[in-house]
């Protein structure tokens, strides 16, 4: 004879330790937008201080960073942005698949119609990019093989004004 195991339903009173554990799991598992913003800003600062100590670590103040909450419907992780002046922005997030920091420099295009971004891979990579941008007055060269730069809006989704 074969017996079938059925799972028993555990009934817990509202004040039981079991019910309390469920409530704690709900609270811990959900971060509010303010906490997401602060965590994103902290992650950006930590990354910049560790990977770019002699460049961004000296040039970008703590107050320059602004955290942004995740947008689950758009599959976007929380992030932090810093305006650097001259139309330059830094964007920091964590690659959700690999859970690694991603720092992106966003600068105007020479065509004047939009922005181009480049993911940075450490301080030496940044120094190469800065040397290239010096020759164009701080603008990325326009690549006519790509779509018009104006069709690639970046930061407007959060309401940031772009100069």
Secondary structure, DSSP 4 states (H G I P E B T S, - for coil): --PPP-PPPPP--TTSHHHHHHHHHHHHH---HHHHHHHHHHHHHHHHHHH-TTTHHHHS-GGGEEEE--BGGGTB--EEEEEEETTEEEEEEEETTTTEEEEEEEEEBTTSS-EEEEEE-SHHHHHHHHHHHHTTTS-BPP-TTSPPGGG---SGGGT----
